[in-house]
Amino acid sequence: MTSTTGSCASWSTGCSCTGCGAPSWCPPTRRACAGSAARCGWTASTARGALEKRLRQVRREVRDLHEEIFYRPLLPATARLSADDVSLAPEAARARLAAIGYHDPDGAIRHIAALTEGISRAAAIQRHLLPVMLGWFAQGPGPDSGLLAFRKLSETMGTTHWYLKLLRDSAGAAERLARLLSTSRYAADALGRLPEAVAWLDDDEELAPRTTEALAAELGALQARRADAVERAMAARYLRRRELLRAAIGDVLDLGDHARSAAMVSGAAEIALQGALRVAVDHAVAETGADGPPSRYLVVAMGRLGGREMGYASDADVLFVHEPLPGADPETATRTALAVATAVRQLLGRTGPEPALPVDAALRPEGRNGPLTRTLASYAEYYDRWVEPWERQALLRARPVAGDPELGRRFEALVNPLRYPAGGLADGEVRELRRIKARVESERLPRGVPPTRHLKLGRGGLSDVEWTVQLLQLQHAGEVAGLRTTGTLDALHALHEAGIVPVEEAERLAEAWLLASRIRDAIVLGTGRATADRADVLPHEPADLEVVARLLGLRPGRRLDLEEHWLRTSRRARTVAEELFYD
């Protein structure tokens, strides 16, 4: 900026627009100021840009003054601030921290001192960062835990050259990090285990979902560099952990909708299953000393995994299928297939350095009493003679995700007539499904949990919506091709498009299902407790309910609005479900 700008007071003080009564710096005001810029030595072609540049500069100066006056005095004397900085007395610092939302001011002061004391380059950068970051932490529901997590992360990354430089120089990484750490214990813990992921915060491309092909290629490369079976399985579990963190960051920062995060979480489980199956087959072959496996193998996703609707606390529901190769001994093939299926569950479920993925095969024929894996011919024989209505219902979600692609196509061809029956269900099958649904409600709802607060089995919860949609799929998918989908919302949309469910009723069911799914994920993200028993119940504790409400976009202190919204939405969905399911 040349010296001529200083001679025009309007450049630094702003203009008023008395003609329109709009605030200073509205577009008409800017045009008026730019039009008078010739008096200050500016040409018409450059005046508008110069005005905008000066406006941004003034705003930065005001923001810096605000940070200097309000936040920077929070840094204690031990931080060795410059002479221009003012340190508050301990009592004043505690009062200031408490005023902006910190519940443990003494602890916050200790963290600030640990981060800023000394003459190192890291301490100097922290003295520059912390004044504004303290305010960003305070904007979240957990400023104390956010500051503690930031201290741990900074101590872990203290010798890394890019970490503090990124936070200092990036336009948004520091603010994003503060929001993550003060809002989501799940993301904070995951970042602590994968601190290099902080670099993603400066690049939205890094936070975008990875394609299945890209993950599969990376999995192959990671496993190729490892010989031990457990280490190869851990490589698959590492990829899942990394993609769960990527999905969690996107959720907390509002980078996409629920469908995006559910697809990412489901894709992470799929890549883990693919990696575990590969390791299990190779290990089984090595154990037998054979030249190759005696069968083809397939893992079929069921439940929420099959529908690409997994949450952060979901198990992986699957079926195991195998088909002996020509000339293979049937007994050896069966024994090896059982060893492979067992190994997949153990490799993903055992305790280790990477998060476990429980693999549940309870939806197989005959339930938990049936064999863990069957041949395709055995599935065909069972379904032809003894298929139960609940098994037809479960197969609506069946989707091959790992193993032999051709075997997967043949499995789908086998089960399609069962899950999309021509002419729908018989009256007896409909009555049986209604009986099972009533029994599930009465027997599986945990004791002491009000039905109105249970997000899965309670009134108007996930179970009500999914059972209703799946019953209508079984009745109409034989004639309506759009209903041949594994996704709940896709099927609900198809039911409306086909004129089977009125638009208002479809919207009420979809709203309840989506809200329940989002609350479940928010419970895990906010509290860090990734267990289904915790995630399935709307929290009673004010602190937990507050963080869930904030993750769902509500303003501070409006947690009861979330509770009322859920009760109202689920009540409406329950009314619709009873009408459609029980006719």
N, C-alpha and C positions, 0 to 999 in steps of 0.2 A: 504494500500500500504506500503510495507516495505521500509527501508531506501535505499536499493540497487537501487531502481528506480531513486532516486535523482542523482546517479552517472552517469546516461546515459543521455546525453543532448538531444538525439533524442526523448526521451519520452515527453519532455516538449516543444521542438521547432518544432517537426514534421520532416519529411524526404522529400526529393525531389526524383522524379522518372525520372532520366535523360534518362532512356532507352525508355520510352513511351512518354515522354513529357507531361504526365498528371499532373493535379494539385496535390498539396500535399494532402496526405491521401486518394488517390484513392486506390482501392483494391490491385493493384500490389505493391504500396508503403507500404501498411499495411503489406502485406506478407513479404516484404523485411525487414521492421523494426522488425517484429515478429521473422524473421529468425535470426536476429542479437542480439536478446534479451538475448541469453545465456551469452554474455559478461557482461550483467548487473545482472546476477545471477538468471535468470528466466529459467524454464524448457520449452521445446517446447510445452508441453501440455497446459500450462497456459499463454504463452506469448500473444497469439492472443486476449484472453479475457481481459488481463490486458491493452493491448494497446487501445482497444475499450473503456474501462472504463476511462482511462486517457484522451482520446480524448473528451469524454462527459464532464469530469470535466473541462478541459481547455475551452471548448465552454461555459459552464455555467459561468466561471469566466469572460470571455470576455463580455458576455451578461450583467452580473452584473455591470461591469465597464462602459459599454455604458449607462445603466440606471442611474448609479450614476452620470456620468458626464453630460448627456444631460437632463434627466428628473428631477432628485431629486432636483437640484437647484431651480426648479419652486415652491417648497414648501416654503411658507413665513416663516418669522422668528417666527411668532406667533405659528407655529406648534411645537416649542420647539424641534428641531432636535438635534441629538447628536452632539458632537463637531466635528465629522468627516464629517458631512454634511455641505454643503456650501449653504447659502441662497442668492438669487439674490436680488438686489435692486428692488423696485416696477417697475420702468420703464423697467429694463432688463427682469424682469419676464413677463411683458406684451408683450414685443417684442418677447420673446421666445415662448409664447403661440400663438401669432399671426403667428409666422413663421411656426408652425406645424399645423395651420389650424383653430384655434379658432377665431370666429368672434367677440366675446365679452370677451376679456382678463380680463377686470375688473370684470365681473361677474364670470368668471372661478376662479379668485383669491379669491373672496368671498366664493365660494363653497369649495375650497380647505381649506381655513382657518376654515370654519365651521366644516369640517370633521376631521381636524387634530389637532385643538387646544385643549389643556387640557392634563391631565395626566392619563386619563382613559385607560383601556385596549383597548377599541374600537378605541380611537384616535391613540394609538400606532400601532395597526394593520393597520389602514388607512394610517399612515405614511409609512408603509412598502408596502402597495398595490398601493397607488396612483401614485408613479413615473412611473411605467410601465403601469398602466391603463390610465393615461393621453395620453400616446402614442397610446394605443389601441383605445381610443375614437377618436383620431385624424385620425385614419385610416378609420373611417366611414364618411358618408356625413354630419352628424350632431353632431360634437363633443360637441358643447355647450349644446344642448338639451340632449345628452347622459350623460354629467356630471351632469346636473341638475336632471335628472331622477335617476341617481345613488345616489345623495345626498338625494332625497326624499325617495328612497327605503331604504337607510342605516338608515335614521332617523326613518322610520317605524319599521325596524328590529333591531334597535340598542340594545335592551335588549334581543334579541334572541341569545342563546349561540352558535348555529351552523352556523349562517349566515356568519360572518366574518371569522370564522375558515375554513369554506368550501372554501371561496374565496382565503384564504391564502395557504391552503394545497392542494387543488385540482389541478390536472395537467392541466385542461382546463376550469374550471367553470368560473373563473374571465375573461378570454379572451372572452369566449362565451357571458357572460353578457355584457361586453363592446361593443361587436359587435351588440348585440340585441338593447341596449339602444341608440346607436349612429346611427342606421340604420332604425329602425322601431318605429315610434310613437305609432302605434297600439299595438305592443308587449310591449312597455314601459308602456303605460297606463294600459294594462291588467295585467302586472306583479305588478304594483302598487296596483291593486285591489286583486291580489292573490299572495302575496309576497312569500308564501311558495313554489311556483313553481320554485323558484331559485334553489332548491335542484335538480330539474330534470336535470339541466345543467351538473351535474356530473355523470349522468347515462343515457346512450342512450336507455336503456330498458324503462325508464320512458317517453321518448319522442316518443316511438313507438305507432302506432295506437292501440286503444282499440277495442276489438271485440264487436259486437252487443250484444252478450250474456252477456259479462261482464258489459257493460253499463246498460243493462236492469236489471240485478241483483242488481247493485248498486242503480239504480233508485227506484226499489221496496223497498230496505232497507231504503233509505232516506225518501220516502213518508210514509212508515209504521210508522215512528217515529213522524209524524206530523198529526194533526187532522184538522187544518184550511185549507180550499180549496185553498186560495191564497198562503199560505206557501207551500203547496204541489206542486202547480204549479211552485213556485219560486225554489223549489228543482230541478225540471226538467230544468228550465232555468239556474240554477247554473251549472248543468252538461254540458249544451251546452256551456256556457261561458268558462268553464275549457277546454273543448275539442277544442274550437276555439283557445285558447291560445296554446295548445299543437301543433295544426296544424301550427299556425303562427311561433312558434319557429322553427319547422322543416323547414318551408319555408325559413326563414331568414338565418338559418345555413346550408342550402343546404343538408338536411338529406334525401331528396327524391324528386321525380318528381311531376309534377302538378297533375297527377292522384291520388297520395297519399293524397295530401292536399285536393283535391276536394272531395274524398271519406270521409275524416275525417270531413270536414265541413258539408257534406250532412248527414253523420251519426249523427252528433250533432243535426241537425234539426230533424231527425227522432226520436231521443230519447226524444226531447222536445215535439213533437207531441204525442208520446205515453203517456208521463206523463200527458199532458194536457187533452187528451181524457179520461184517467182513472179518473182524477179529475172531469171533466165535467159530466161524466156518474154518478159517485157517488153522486155528488151534485144534479143532476136532480132527481135521485131516492129519495134522502133525502127530496127534496122539495115537491114531490108528496106524500110521506109517503107510497109508495108501497114497496113490499117485494123485488123487483128487477126491472131491466130495462125492458120496454115493447118490446124492439127491440135489434137486433144485430147491431153493428156500425162498420164502416170502414172509414179510411182516405186513399185516393189514392193519391200518389205523382204524380205531373205533372211537365212539364217544366224541368228546370235544376235540381230540386230535384229528379224528376223521373229518369233522366239520370245519377244521382250521379255526377253532374258537378257543384254543387253550388260553388259560390265564397263568399268572406267575406261580400259582400254587397247585396247578393241575398235574395229575398223574398222566401217564401215557397208557391208554387203553388199547390193547392190540389183540389180534389173532395170529397164531403161527401156523403156517402151511408149508408142507414139503411134498415133493413128488420124486420118487426114486427114478434114477436114470435107467435106461434099458440095460438089462443084464446085471443090475445091482441086486444083492441079496436083500430081500424085504426086511428081515429081522435086523440086519446091520444098518440098513437105511433108517429104520424107525429108531433104533438106539442112538444113532448119530444125530438124527433130527432132534430128539429129546435133549441130548447134550448141548446142541447148538442153542435151542430155545432157553434152556436153563442158564447157559453162559451169558446170553444177551441180558437176561434179567439181572444176573449177578454183576456183570461188568458195569452196568449203568446204575445199579442200586446200592452197591457197596459203599461204605464210608471211605473217603479218600480226599486228596487235595482239591478235587473239583466237585461241584454240587451234584448230588445224586439225582437221578431221574427214575422214580419208581415206575416199573412196568407192570401193568395189571392185565392179566389174561382171563379175568372172570367172566367175560362175555362170550367165551367159547361155548360150543355145544355141551350141554349138560352142566354148564357153569363150572364151579370149582371142583366138582366131582368128576368131570370129564378129563380125558388126556390133554396134556399141555399143547401138543401139536398133533395134527392129523394130515393124512394125504389128501389131495384134492378129491380123489375118488371116495375117501371116507366121509368128507364133508358132503359130497353129493348124495351118498347113501343115507346119511343121517337126516339131512334136510328133506329128502324125499319121503322118509317114513315117519319122522318124529318131530319135525319143526314145530316149535311153540310160538304163540303170538308174540311173546316178548323177544324172541330171537329174530322174528321178522322185523320188529321195531328196531332192534339193535343194529341190524344190517343196513338200515337206512343211512348210517354214518360210515359204512365200510368203505375204505379207500386204501389201495396198496401204496406203501411208502418206502419199502426197502426190499431188496432181493431181486429175483428174476422178473423182468418186465412182462415176458410172455405168460408166465404163470399168473401174474397179477391180472392180465386181461382175461385169462380163462376163469379165474376166480370171480371176477365181476360178471362175466357172462353166466356163471352158475347161479349167483345170488340175485341177479336182476329180476327174474320172474318171482322170486320170493318176496322181495321188498317192494316191488311194483306189480302186485298181483292184478291180473285182468279181472275186472268185475269187483275189485275191492275185497274186503274181509267178510267172512261169514258172520252172522249175528252172534254166534257163540264166541268167536274170537274177539269181537268187540267187547262183549260182556267180560271176558277174561282180562283184557287190558284194563278195563275200568276197575275190576276187582283188585288187580295188582296195584294200580295207582292208589286206591284207597288204603291198601295195606301199607304201602310205602310211607304214606303220610302219617299213619298212626304209629308205625313201629320204628321208623328211622329218624324221626325228628328228635334231636338230643333233649334229654330231660332238663328242665329249667330254662329252656330257650323259648321265648314267646313266638308263636307261629308268624306273627307279623314282622319279626326282625330277622327271621332266617331267610337268607337271600336265595337259597337253593330249594329247600323243601317247604318253605313257608308259603302262606297264602299269596298268590300272585307272583311267586318267585320263578326261578329258572325252570323248575320241574313242571309247574303248571303250564308255562308257555310251550316248552319242548314236547311234553306229552300230547298237548292239544294239536300242535303242528304235525307231529309224527303220526298221530291217529288219522288226521285228514290226508296225509301223504299216502298212508297205506290204503285208504279208501278210494283215492282218486288218481294216484300216480300212474296206474295202468292205462288211463285214458289221457291224462294231461302231462305231456312231456316235460314241461317246465318244472314240475314237482320232483323230477328225478335229480335231486341235488342233495349234498350232504350238509349244507349250511342252513341254519335255522331261519335267519332273516331272508335268505334267498328263497326258501320254500314259502315263507309267509308272504313275500311279495308275489310269488307265483299263484298262491291261493287267492289273493286279491285280484290279480290280473285275470284269473279264470272265473271270477264271479262267485267263488265258493265262500269267501269271507268278506263281508262288507268293509269298506275302507276305514270307517271309524273303529271297528273292532280290531282290524289288522294293525292300525296305528297304536292302539292301546296295548296290544300284546307286544309289539315291537319296542315300544317305549319302556315297558317294564323289563323286558329281557335285556335291553341295552343298558338300562340304568343299573340293574343287578350286576351285570358283568363288569361295568365300570367301577362300581363300588367295591366289588371283590378285588379287582386289581389295585385300586387305590388303598385298600386296607393293607395289602402286602407292601406296596411301594412306600406308604407312609410309616408303617410300624416296623417293617423289616422282617415280620414273622410270616414266612412262606409256608404255612400249613393250612390245609383245607378247613380244619375245625375253627381256626381263627378267621379265615377269610370269608366264611359262609355266614357270619353273623354281623349285622349292623352294630357297630360299637356302642356301648353304653357310656364308656368313660369320656368325659368332655374333651380331654386332650387328644385322644385317638379320633373321636368324631370330628374335631376341628381340623386335623390334618387331612382327613379324608375329604371333608367339605372343601378345603382349599385346593386339593388336587383336582377336584371336579369343577373348579372355577368359581366357587362362591367367595364372597368378600370376607375379610376377617370378622369373626364373631357371629357369623350367620349359620353355624352348624345346625341349629334346630330347624332351619329352613330345609336342609337336606333330609332330616328325619321326617318332616312333614311331607316333603315331596315324595319320598319313598312310600310312606304309608298311603298317601292318596293314589299314587300310580299303581301300586300293587293291589290295592282294593279294587280299582277299576279293572285291572287285568284279571283278577280272580273272578269277577262277575262274568267277564267274557269267556274265560276258560270253562267255567261251569256250564254255561249255555252251549258252547261248542263241543266240549268233551263228553258231557253227560246227556246232551241232546234234550 
